[in-house]
Amino acid sequence: MKYLLSVILIVLVFTAIPQAYANIPFMSPMGLGFYILPIILTAIFAMIIEVIIIVILLRKKSLYLFRTAILLFLINVISFFLFLIVLPLFFEEPPSYLIVVSEALVVFFETYVLSKATHLTILRKPQGLPLTIKGVFLPVLIGNIVSGLLGVFLLMPAPTPTLPAVGISGQGTWETTLEARDLDGDVTTIEAYYDKTLDITWLADANYAKTSGHDHDGRMNWHESTAWVASLNINGITGWRLPKMSPINGIEFGGWSSCAATTDFGTAPTTTDGTDGGWRDSAGNPVHEMCHMYYVTLANLGLLKPDKNDPSGYSKQLGSGYKNTGPFKNLQPSFYLTSTEAEPTGMAYIFHDYGGIGLYGKDSTPGMNDPFAWPVHDGDVGTAVPRANVLPRTLE
């Protein structure tokens, strides 16, 4: 029985992680640390705060601090996953009061487990932890309030800046493979670009959800994005969708992550002549529209230096990110959704200029970490814009 609590804690961790994996954006082999790290840091900070307060309030000079710290860390990580990430999954539209309920459950869970740990042996020390519910509740409450405020700070992404429109001549294929299209009847303006290589039309505004007034910042989860894109009617033109992707082997997605597009996850090489770069099938055809735009059409660099001799290497290269935006405006250095669903059920593929291809929980609670949607249309739509109107526009 003395090991029962330890077993329960371990089971809870492994039960919670898959749910958290599906609910946090971009939880891929490469992107995992983007969100796990802040949670772990918050748990460590909560543990430190709680240990300090317990020592001060109980004045227990003989308290086994190291063992207490380990237990508090485990409890914090488990409770964060269970009640702040897993719990919202049970609600299609989580109510506003859920965050209060979740925090209350965190405090209750930590207080209960810690108070019941009197006879728990950690690191084979038989003395246990001399703690009671009365002695634990206040430290846990204060620790969670302080660490919760820090957690909001750690998990709150910086406002996504709108990238300046910088079309770098000679970088990428955009000057030869993109053709300007008018969608509003005024050929002095450009609303879209036809991609001759992919045979699709991209909206010129990469954050049209915001500029059209549909969403205050353009961030939407997968369900919201797909519904919005499918409902678009731009001056009579319907049938818009999100960019899509296919497996490089033509059969199924797989592989861990690589930096040379040798698997379906990770980053890819960049090209300027369109003959290589991004993800391609065995015949050399592009299989990922968003990645082709990033790595080939605009020829921006991925975070990792591609090395086909060592595809799992993680050597960073300078100059990654949207240095070249081509003729587009409002490109976001952030997540962009694809329409391609993934296994396990409930996931969709996502692209980020920093980490390449990853996964996103389709049912993720709408919030500050949601990605952006860039509408595309099959084939060539709109009216061709005279060349004289194109050149000044591309360099704005």
C-alpha positions as CSV (number, residue, x, y, z in Angstrom):
1,M,0.0,0.0,0.0
2,K,2.9,2.4,0.7
3,Y,3.6,2.5,-3.1
4,L,0.0,2.9,-4.1
5,L,0.1,6.7,-4.3
6,S,3.2,6.6,-6.5
7,V,1.5,4.2,-8.9
8,I,-1.6,6.4,-9.0
9,L,0.5,9.5,-9.8
10,I,2.4,7.7,-12.6
11,V,-0.9,6.4,-14.1
12,L,-2.4,9.8,-14.0
13,V,0.6,11.3,-15.8
14,F,0.4,8.8,-18.7
15,T,-3.3,9.2,-18.9
16,A,-3.2,13.0,-19.1
17,I,-0.3,13.4,-21.6
18,P,-2.1,12.0,-24.7
19,Q,-5.1,14.3,-24.0
20,A,-2.7,17.3,-23.5
21,Y,-0.9,16.3,-26.7
22,A,-4.2,16.7,-28.7
23,N,-5.2,20.0,-27.0
24,I,-2.0,22.0,-27.4
25,P,-1.2,23.6,-30.8
26,F,1.8,22.3,-32.7
27,M,2.6,19.3,-30.4
28,S,4.9,17.6,-32.8
29,P,8.2,15.9,-32.2
30,M,9.9,19.2,-32.9
31,G,7.4,21.6,-31.5
32,L,6.7,19.7,-28.3
33,G,9.0,21.9,-26.2
34,F,7.2,25.1,-27.3
35,Y,4.4,24.5,-24.8
36,I,5.6,21.8,-22.5
37,L,8.6,23.9,-21.3
38,P,6.5,26.8,-20.0
39,I,4.2,24.3,-18.2
40,I,7.2,22.6,-16.6
41,L,8.7,26.0,-15.6
42,T,5.4,27.0,-14.1
43,A,5.3,23.7,-12.1
44,I,8.8,24.2,-10.9
45,F,8.1,27.8,-9.8
46,A,4.9,26.6,-8.0
47,M,6.9,23.9,-6.3
48,I,9.5,26.4,-5.1
49,I,6.9,28.8,-3.8
50,E,5.0,26.0,-2.0
51,V,8.1,24.5,-0.4
52,I,9.2,27.9,0.9
53,I,5.8,28.7,2.4
54,I,5.4,25.3,3.9
55,V,8.8,25.7,5.7
56,I,7.9,29.2,6.9
57,L,4.5,28.3,8.2
58,L,5.3,24.9,9.7
59,R,8.8,25.9,10.9
60,K,9.8,22.3,10.3
61,K,13.6,22.3,10.4
62,S,13.6,18.6,10.0
63,L,11.3,18.7,6.9
64,Y,12.8,16.7,4.1
65,L,13.0,19.5,1.5
66,F,14.3,17.6,-1.5
67,R,11.7,14.9,-1.2
68,T,9.0,17.5,-0.7
69,A,10.1,19.4,-3.7
70,I,10.0,16.2,-5.9
71,L,6.5,15.4,-4.8
72,L,5.2,18.9,-5.2
73,F,6.7,19.1,-8.7
74,L,5.0,15.8,-9.7
75,I,1.7,17.0,-8.2
76,N,1.9,20.3,-10.0
77,V,2.6,18.8,-13.4
78,I,-0.1,16.3,-13.1
79,S,-2.7,18.7,-11.8
80,F,-1.9,21.3,-14.5
81,F,-2.4,18.6,-17.2
82,L,-5.5,17.1,-15.7
83,F,-7.5,20.3,-14.9
84,L,-6.1,23.0,-17.1
85,I,-5.7,21.0,-20.3
86,V,-7.7,17.8,-20.1
87,L,-10.8,19.1,-18.4
88,P,-11.7,21.6,-21.1
89,L,-11.8,18.8,-23.7
90,F,-15.0,17.6,-22.2
91,F,-16.8,20.8,-23.2
92,E,-17.6,21.6,-26.8
93,E,-17.6,25.3,-25.8
94,P,-15.9,25.6,-22.4
95,P,-17.8,28.0,-20.1
96,S,-16.0,31.1,-18.9
97,Y,-16.2,29.9,-15.3
98,L,-14.3,26.7,-16.1
99,I,-10.9,28.3,-15.5
100,V,-12.0,29.1,-11.9
101,V,-13.3,25.5,-11.4
102,S,-10.0,24.1,-12.9
103,E,-7.9,26.2,-10.6
104,A,-10.0,25.1,-7.6
105,L,-9.6,21.5,-8.6
106,V,-5.8,22.0,-8.9
107,V,-5.6,23.4,-5.3
108,F,-7.9,20.6,-4.0
109,F,-5.9,17.8,-5.8
110,E,-2.5,19.1,-4.6
111,T,-3.7,19.6,-1.0
112,Y,-5.3,16.2,-0.8
113,V,-2.4,14.3,-2.3
114,L,0.3,16.1,-0.3
115,S,-1.6,15.6,3.0
116,K,-2.0,11.9,2.2
117,A,1.7,11.6,1.6
118,T,2.6,11.4,5.3
119,H,3.6,7.7,4.8
120,L,4.8,8.0,1.3
121,T,8.4,7.0,0.9
122,I,10.4,8.9,-1.7
123,L,13.9,7.9,-2.7
124,R,13.7,5.1,-0.3
125,K,13.6,7.3,2.8
126,P,11.2,5.8,5.4
127,Q,10.4,8.9,7.4
128,G,7.7,10.3,5.1
129,L,6.4,13.9,5.0
130,P,4.8,15.3,8.2
131,L,2.1,17.3,6.5
132,T,-1.6,17.7,7.2
133,I,-4.5,19.2,5.2
134,K,-4.5,22.3,7.5
135,G,-0.8,22.8,7.1
136,V,-0.8,22.2,3.3
137,F,-3.8,24.2,2.1
138,L,-2.5,27.7,2.5
139,P,0.9,27.1,1.0
140,V,-0.7,25.3,-2.0
141,L,-3.2,28.1,-2.5
142,I,-0.6,30.9,-2.4
143,G,1.8,28.9,-4.5
144,N,-0.9,28.3,-7.2
145,I,-2.0,31.9,-7.2
146,V,1.6,33.2,-7.7
147,S,2.6,30.5,-10.1
148,G,-0.6,30.8,-12.0
149,L,0.1,34.5,-12.6
150,L,3.6,33.5,-13.8
151,G,2.1,30.8,-16.0
152,V,-0.2,33.2,-17.8
153,F,2.9,35.3,-18.5
154,L,4.9,32.3,-19.7
155,L,2.2,30.8,-21.8
156,M,1.0,34.1,-23.2
157,P,2.5,34.4,-26.7
158,A,3.9,37.8,-27.7
159,P,1.6,39.7,-30.1
160,T,2.2,38.4,-33.5
161,P,3.6,41.2,-35.6
162,T,2.4,41.8,-39.1
163,L,5.4,41.3,-41.4
164,P,6.3,44.2,-43.6
165,A,5.6,43.4,-47.3
166,V,9.1,42.8,-48.6
167,G,9.4,41.2,-52.0
168,I,13.0,40.2,-52.5
169,S,13.7,40.1,-56.3
170,G,15.6,37.0,-57.3
171,Q,14.8,35.1,-54.2
172,G,12.4,32.2,-54.8
173,T,10.2,31.7,-57.9
174,W,7.4,34.1,-57.0
175,E,8.3,36.6,-59.7
176,T,7.8,34.0,-62.4
177,T,5.3,31.5,-61.0
178,L,2.7,33.9,-59.4
179,E,0.3,35.9,-61.6
180,A,-1.7,38.7,-60.1
181,R,-5.5,38.4,-60.1
182,D,-8.3,40.9,-59.6
183,L,-11.3,39.8,-57.6
184,D,-13.3,43.0,-57.1
185,G,-13.6,44.4,-60.6
186,D,-10.9,47.0,-60.2
187,V,-7.7,45.9,-62.1
188,T,-5.7,48.6,-60.3
189,T,-5.8,46.5,-57.2
190,I,-4.7,42.9,-56.6
191,E,-6.7,40.6,-54.4
192,A,-5.1,37.2,-55.3
193,Y,-2.2,35.5,-57.0
194,Y,-2.5,32.4,-59.2
195,D,0.3,29.9,-58.6
196,K,1.1,28.3,-61.9
197,T,3.2,25.5,-60.3
198,L,0.5,24.3,-57.9
199,D,-2.5,25.4,-60.0
200,I,-4.1,27.2,-57.1
201,T,-5.0,30.8,-56.3
202,W,-3.8,32.4,-53.1
203,L,-5.5,35.4,-51.5
204,A,-3.1,38.3,-51.5
205,D,-4.0,39.0,-47.9
206,A,-2.6,36.2,-45.7
207,N,-4.7,37.3,-42.7
208,Y,-8.0,38.0,-44.5
209,A,-10.0,36.8,-41.5
210,K,-8.9,39.9,-39.6
211,T,-8.9,42.5,-42.3
212,S,-12.4,41.4,-43.5
213,G,-13.7,41.9,-40.0
214,H,-14.5,38.2,-39.4
215,D,-12.2,37.8,-36.5
216,H,-10.5,40.4,-34.3
217,D,-7.0,39.0,-34.8
218,G,-7.4,36.2,-37.3
219,R,-6.6,33.4,-34.9
220,M,-9.1,30.6,-35.1
221,N,-9.0,26.9,-34.3
222,W,-9.4,24.2,-37.0
223,H,-13.1,23.9,-37.0
224,E,-13.7,27.7,-37.0
225,S,-11.1,28.1,-39.8
226,T,-12.5,25.4,-42.1
227,A,-16.0,26.6,-41.7
228,W,-15.0,30.3,-42.3
229,V,-13.0,29.4,-45.4
230,A,-15.7,27.2,-46.9
231,S,-18.3,30.0,-46.4
232,L,-16.2,32.7,-48.2
233,N,-17.9,34.5,-51.0
234,I,-15.5,37.0,-52.5
235,N,-17.5,39.0,-55.1
236,G,-19.3,35.8,-56.3
237,I,-16.2,33.5,-56.0
238,T,-16.9,30.6,-53.7
239,G,-15.2,27.2,-53.1
240,W,-12.2,28.5,-51.0
241,R,-10.3,26.0,-48.8
242,L,-7.3,25.8,-46.6
243,P,-3.9,24.6,-48.1
244,K,-3.6,20.8,-48.2
245,M,-0.7,18.3,-48.1
246,S,-0.1,14.7,-49.0
247,P,2.4,12.1,-47.6
248,I,5.8,12.0,-49.4
249,N,5.5,8.3,-49.9
250,G,2.1,8.7,-51.5
251,I,0.5,6.2,-49.1
252,E,0.5,7.4,-45.5
253,F,2.0,10.0,-43.3
254,G,4.8,8.8,-41.0
255,G,8.3,9.3,-39.6
256,W,9.7,11.2,-36.7
257,S,11.0,14.7,-37.6
258,S,13.8,15.6,-40.0
259,C,15.5,18.7,-41.3
260,A,15.7,17.6,-44.9
261,A,12.1,16.6,-45.8
262,T,12.9,12.9,-45.5
263,T,9.9,12.4,-43.3
264,D,6.5,14.1,-43.1
265,F,7.4,16.1,-40.0
266,G,10.0,18.8,-39.3
267,T,11.6,21.3,-41.7
268,A,12.8,21.1,-45.3
269,P,15.5,22.5,-47.6
270,T,15.0,25.8,-49.5
271,T,15.4,26.3,-53.3
272,T,15.4,29.3,-55.6
273,D,14.8,27.6,-58.9
274,G,11.8,25.5,-58.1
275,T,13.4,22.2,-58.9
276,D,13.8,21.1,-55.3
277,G,12.9,22.3,-51.8
278,G,9.9,21.7,-49.6
279,W,8.3,18.3,-49.4
280,R,8.1,16.3,-52.7
281,D,7.0,12.8,-53.7
282,S,9.2,10.3,-55.5
283,A,8.5,12.0,-58.9
284,G,9.7,15.4,-57.5
285,N,6.2,16.9,-57.3
286,P,5.3,19.2,-54.4
287,V,3.0,17.5,-51.9
288,H,2.5,20.4,-49.5
289,E,1.1,23.7,-50.7
290,M,1.9,25.8,-47.7
291,C,5.5,24.5,-47.5
292,H,6.0,24.9,-51.2
293,M,5.0,28.6,-50.8
294,Y,7.4,29.1,-47.9
295,Y,10.5,27.0,-49.1
296,V,10.2,27.4,-52.9
297,T,8.0,30.2,-54.0
298,L,9.4,32.6,-51.4
299,A,12.6,30.6,-50.7
300,N,12.7,31.4,-47.0
301,L,14.9,29.3,-44.8
302,G,13.8,26.8,-42.3
303,L,15.0,26.9,-38.7
304,L,17.3,23.9,-39.1
305,K,20.1,23.4,-41.6
306,P,19.1,20.6,-44.0
307,D,21.5,17.7,-44.2
308,K,20.3,14.6,-46.0
309,N,23.3,12.7,-44.7
310,D,22.1,13.4,-41.2
311,P,18.3,14.2,-41.6
312,S,17.7,14.1,-37.8
313,G,20.3,16.7,-37.1
314,Y,19.3,19.9,-35.3
315,S,21.9,22.4,-36.5
316,K,20.3,25.8,-36.6
317,Q,20.8,28.1,-39.6
318,L,20.8,31.9,-39.6
319,G,18.2,33.9,-41.5
320,S,15.2,31.6,-41.0
321,G,11.7,33.0,-41.1
322,Y,9.7,35.1,-43.5
323,K,12.5,37.3,-44.8
324,N,10.8,37.4,-48.2
325,T,7.0,37.9,-48.2
326,G,6.9,38.2,-52.0
327,P,3.8,40.1,-53.2
328,F,1.7,39.1,-50.2
329,K,0.6,41.2,-47.2
330,N,-0.2,40.4,-43.6
331,L,1.9,37.2,-43.5
332,Q,2.1,36.0,-39.9
333,P,5.3,34.5,-38.4
334,S,3.2,31.9,-36.7
335,F,1.1,28.8,-37.2
336,Y,-0.9,28.3,-40.4
337,L,-3.5,25.5,-40.7
338,T,-3.9,23.0,-43.4
339,S,-7.1,21.2,-44.4
340,T,-5.4,17.8,-44.0
341,E,-6.6,15.7,-41.1
342,A,-4.2,13.4,-39.3
343,E,-4.1,10.4,-37.1
344,P,-4.7,10.0,-34.2
345,T,-8.3,11.2,-34.7
346,G,-8.8,14.8,-33.7
347,M,-5.6,16.2,-35.2
348,A,-4.8,18.2,-38.3
349,Y,-1.5,19.1,-39.9
350,I,-0.1,22.6,-39.3
351,F,2.8,24.6,-40.7
352,H,5.0,27.1,-38.8
353,D,7.8,29.2,-40.3
354,Y,9.9,28.3,-37.2
355,G,9.4,24.6,-36.8
356,G,7.9,23.3,-40.1
357,I,5.2,20.7,-40.1
358,G,3.5,19.6,-36.9
359,L,0.2,18.6,-35.5
360,Y,-2.7,20.6,-34.0
361,G,-5.7,19.5,-32.0
362,K,-8.8,20.2,-34.1
363,D,-11.0,20.4,-31.0
364,S,-8.6,22.8,-29.2
365,T,-10.3,25.4,-27.0
366,P,-10.4,28.6,-29.0
367,G,-7.8,30.9,-27.5
368,M,-4.6,32.9,-27.8
369,N,-2.5,30.1,-29.3
370,D,-4.8,29.5,-32.2
371,P,-3.2,29.5,-35.7
372,F,-4.1,31.5,-38.8
373,A,-6.0,30.5,-42.0
374,W,-4.8,31.4,-45.5
375,P,-7.6,30.7,-48.0
376,V,-6.7,29.2,-51.4
377,H,-8.8,28.2,-54.4
378,D,-8.3,25.3,-56.8
379,G,-7.4,26.5,-60.3
380,D,-7.1,30.0,-61.7
381,V,-9.9,32.4,-60.5
382,G,-10.3,36.1,-61.0
383,T,-9.2,38.5,-63.7
384,A,-5.7,38.8,-64.9
385,V,-4.1,42.1,-63.8
386,P,-2.1,44.1,-66.4
387,R,1.6,43.7,-65.9
388,A,2.0,47.5,-65.5
389,N,-0.2,47.3,-62.4
390,V,1.8,44.4,-60.9
391,L,5.4,45.5,-60.5
392,P,4.8,48.5,-58.2
393,R,2.5,46.4,-56.1
394,T,4.9,43.6,-55.4
395,L,7.5,45.9,-53.9
396,E,5.2,47.8,-51.5
